[in-house]
Amino acid sequence: MKKIGWQLRTALALILASVVLYLLYYTIFREEPAHIYQEVVAHIAFLPMHVLIITLIIHGLLEMRDKRALLEKLNMVIGIFFSEVGSRLLARMIRFDSEREQTRADFKIGKDWTDKDFKRAAANLAGRKFDLSVDVASLRELKDFFREKQGFLLRLLENSNLLEHDAFTDLLWKVFHIAEELEFRDDPGMSPAADLAHLEADIKRVYASLIGEWLSYMRHLKVNYPYLFSFALRTSPFDVEASVVIEE
């Protein structure tokens, strides 16, 4: 014989408690049984509405809590990505930017940036059309960099939570694509002009997405983790004078 589940035991205990309370009510107040039956039916009639309201409220609160917890986990993963790959990758890709000085000026985040500044930078990014020019030596370095970080990137994809963050997942796929393109070329620096143009287009896709995720991540740190934001500023790929050492 199967053991009675805790749900059934709880239900039976609640029903028994309800019967005991009604008997106690009858004993104390000596109400007519018909009146008690009327109240029972009235309460039962309202029960579906009661359950609906409580369920919606509890479900909403639990969903909000779970979403907040998931976002924290995602931002932690994104932080690890930028620490291990993203910031270094940005620093390398900026070399291909023919307007790198302007790009650095536009996305060099300051410690006093407000939400308005981050929105302005995001709008600027949305309207930018980057002009990249492949540097052969840097392209070879980029291939070696991806080869070195391949294991880390593969482990990132194993994190099922990333499926909840469309923009970051899209960035990872773009990164994997350019990494694979470079890996299958013995020497990407020796590619013909048409092939270099193809690689430039792939790098441009990664570059724009990477800057967008960088801005979002820095905005998150600014609001929630000032000490991490301070470190990220001192290692910013957009600041050529950035130094992790605090001198003032």
Residue pairs with C-beta under 8 A, 6 or more apart in sequence:
22 36
22 40
25 31
25 36
26 33
26 36
70 161
70 164
73 161
74 161
74 162
74 164
74 165
74 168
75 217
75 220
77 156
77 159
77 161
77 162
78 165
78 168
78 213
78 217
79 217
79 221
79 228
81 156
81 168
82 214
82 217
82 232
84 149
84 152
85 149
85 152
85 153
85 175
86 210
86 213
86 214
87 214
87 235
87 236
87 237
88 145
88 237
89 145
89 175
89 206
89 210
90 207
90 210
90 211
90 214
90 237
90 238
91 237
92 138
92 141
92 142
92 145
93 132
93 142
93 203
93 206
93 207
93 210
94 100
94 103
94 104
94 237
94 238
95 135
95 138
96 132
96 133
96 134
96 135
96 138
96 200
96 203
96 207
97 103
97 130
97 131
97 132
97 207
98 131
98 132
98 133
99 130
99 131
103 130
103 238
104 238
104 239
104 240
106 121
106 124
106 128
107 121
107 124
107 125
107 211
107 214
107 215
107 238
108 236
108 238
108 239
109 117
109 118
109 121
109 215
109 218
109 233
109 236
109 238
110 117
110 233
111 229
111 230
111 233
113 222
115 219
118 215
118 218
118 219
118 222
121 215
122 212
122 215
122 216
125 208
125 211
125 212
125 215
128 208
130 204
130 207
130 208
132 200
132 203
132 204
132 207
133 200
134 196
134 199
134 200
134 203
136 189
137 189
139 182
139 188
139 189
139 199
140 187
140 188
140 189
142 182
142 203
143 182
143 183
143 185
143 188
146 153
146 175
146 178
146 179
146 182
146 183
147 179
147 183
150 179
153 172
153 175
153 176
153 179
156 162
156 172
157 172
157 176
162 168
162 169
162 172
163 169
167 209
167 212
167 213
167 216
168 213
170 209
171 206
171 209
171 210
171 212
171 213
174 202
174 205
174 206
174 209
175 206
175 210
177 202
178 199
178 202
178 203
178 205
178 206
181 198
181 199
181 202
182 188
182 199
185 191
185 195
188 199
191 199
217 232
218 229
218 232
221 228
221 229
221 232
222 229
231 244
233 239
233 242
234 242
234 243
234 244
234 245
234 246
235 242
235 244
236 242
